[in-house]
Amino acid sequence: MVGSYNSNVIRETNQFIENHSGSNDYQILAVGGTGSDFYRKRGTNVAYEYRGVSDVPTFNEVRQIVKMVTTMYNKGEFDELYVCYEHFVNRLISRFRAEKMLPIDDEAIQSQASQDIKVKPMTAEYDVEPSEKEVLNVVLPQYSESLVYGAILDAKTSEHASSSTAMKSASDNADDLISSLELQYNRARQAAITTEITEITGGQEALSQQ
C-alpha cells in the first residue's frame, strides 16, 4: 500500500519520454517489479530489470545494477541513460526527477550538483596524477554508483512516506467507519430495547385490565 506513488512515477516517466527528443527509440531499465510489469504489459522493450530491492538498499545492490547498465552502454545498446524517480521533499510531498546518468559530462554533473547546492563554474587548472584518464576511470564509475544509490534511497524514502500516509489515511477511514457502525449499532440496540419495554408495558396493562 503506497498510495499513488507508483502511478505518479509511471505517469511522469511517460511524460518525460514523450517530451524527450528521440523518444520513439527507447528502452526501459526497471528497478522494481511494478514498473517492469507495467511496461511489459504494454509491449515496451524492458531491456533490464532488477526485482526485490530491499527496504534499506545496500551499496552492493546498486553496484550490481550500475555494472550491468554500464556494460550495456559500453556495448552500444543505448546512447543515453536517465534515472527517473520520485525525490523526497517531506512526508506529504515528493517531486519527480529525471537525472542523466550516462554519458557523464560537465553538463550532467553541473545539473546534478545544482539541484542540491549552488555551484560556480570551475576556472582553475589542476595537475592530475597519474593522469586524467586513469583518475576518471576510477572516479566516474564511483560517481555513477553514488548517483544511482542516492536516487534509489531517495525513491525508497518517498515510497515509505507515501505508504505511511496511505496507511494513516486508511486507519483514519477505518476509525470513522467503526464509529459510524458503532453509532448505528447503538441506535438499533436502543430501538430494540425501547420496543421490548413498550411491549412489556403494553402486556402489563392488558393483564391489569382483565
N, C-alpha and C positions, 0 to 999 in steps of 0.2 A: 504494500500500500504506500505509494509515493505521490499521491495526488495527480496533478497534471504534469509532473516533472518530465516523464518520458515523452509525452505528446508534445510538450513545448520544445524539447531538444530536437525531435524529429522534424517538427514544423519549421523551426528556424534553420535547421540544416538544409532542408529542401529549398527554403527561400534563398539561402546563401548559394546553393548550387545553381539556381535559376539566374541569380544576379551575376555570378562569376563568369568571366569571359571563357569561352571554350567549354561551357558546361555540358555540351552534348556528348563529350567523350570523357567520362569519369568512372571511377570505381570506388567502392566503399571498403574501408578497412575498419571493422567494427570491434569495439571493446565492450563486451556485454552482449547478452543474448537478445534483448529486446530490439535493439536497432538492427541486428543481423537478421532476425526473423522478419521484421517489418520489410526490409528491402528485398530479401529473398522472395517473399510472397508476391512482390510487385515486379519481379523479374529483373531487378537491378543486379549488376555484377558485384557480388561481395567477394573481393579478392582475398581477404584475410579476416579472420575473426578470432577473438580471444574471449572465452567464456569463463565464468567463475571467478571474477575479480573479487578478492576478499574485501570485507567491510573496512579493513585497515590495510590498504595495499602496501606491499613491500617493494623495495627498490629492485629486488631480483625479478619480480613480476614485470616491472617496467623495462628492465634491461632486456628481457626476452622479447617484449613487443618491439622495442626500438631496434634490436638486432635484426628482426625479421623484416620490418618495413625498410630499414636501411639497405638490406640485401636486395629487396625488390626494387628500390630506387636505383641502386647501382646497376641492376640488370636492365634498366630502362623500361620497367613495367609502368611507370608513371613519371611525369616530369615535375610535378609539384605535389606537396602534401600539406594539407591543412588539418589542424586539430580543432574539432568543433565540440564545445561542451558548455555547460551552464556554470558561470562564475558566481561563487557565493558572495552575497553582499551582507545579508543578515538572515534571520530565521524566516522572514516573510518574503524576501526579495532575492532573486538571482537573475543574472543577466547573461545572455548568450554571447559567446566569444568564438571567433574562428581565427586561430593563430597559425601563421605559416611556419611549418617546421622544416621542410625541405623545398628547394635548396636553401642552405643557410647563407644569407648575405647581409650586408650592412643595414639595408632597409628593414629586413625582418628583425634583426637584433635591436635596432633603434625602436621599432614599433612595439616589440615586446617590453623593452625597458620603460618606454614612455607610459605604459599602462599602469605602472606602479610608482615610478618616480620621474621627476623632470630631469632630463639629461641634456647635456650640451655636446655638440659635435666635438670630437677629439681632433685637435690640430697638431699636437706634439708628435714627434717621431721617436721611435724607440729602437734600440738594438736588441735583437732577439737571438738567443742561443738555445739549442744548437742551430735551429733555422726556423723560419716562419712555418714552413711546410710541416716540419716534424712536430712543432708545437701544436699547430692546428689539427694534425692527425690525432692528437691526444685530447685536445680541448673540445673540438666540435662534437665528437660522439658524447662526451660528458654533458655538453650543453643540450644536445637533443634529448638525452635521458632525463636531465633535470626539467626540461620543458614539458615532456610528456608526464613525468612523475608529478609535477606541480599541477598540471591540468587534471590528472586523474584524482589527486587528492582534493582539488577544488570541486570537481564534479561530484565526488563522493560526499563531500561536506554539504553541497547543495541538495543532493539526494536525501541524505539523512534529515536535513532541515525540512524538506518537503514532506518526508514521511512522518516526522514528528508533528508537523502542522496538520496533516491529513488525519493522523490518529487522534489528535486532540479534538479536531472538528467532529470526528466520528464518535468519540467519547461524549462530547457535549450533546450531540444529537441523540445518542443513546440515553443520556441522563434526562433530556427533555421528553423523550418517548416514554421512559419509565415513569416520570412524574405525571404525564398525561394519562397513562394506563392506570396508575395508582388512583388518580382522581376519578376516572371512570369506574374503577372497581369499588371505590368507597361510596360513590353515588349509587351504584347498583345495589351494593350491600345495604346502604341506608334505606333505599326504596323497598328492598325485600323485608327488612326489619319493620319498617312502617306498615307494610301490607300485613305482616303477621300480627302486629299489635292491633291493627284495625279489625282483623278477622277474629282475634281472641276477644276483643272488646264487644264486637257485634254478637259473638256467640254467648257471652255472659249476659248481655241484655236480653237476648232471646230466651235464655233459660230462666231469667228472673221474671219474665212476663208469663211464664207457664204456670 
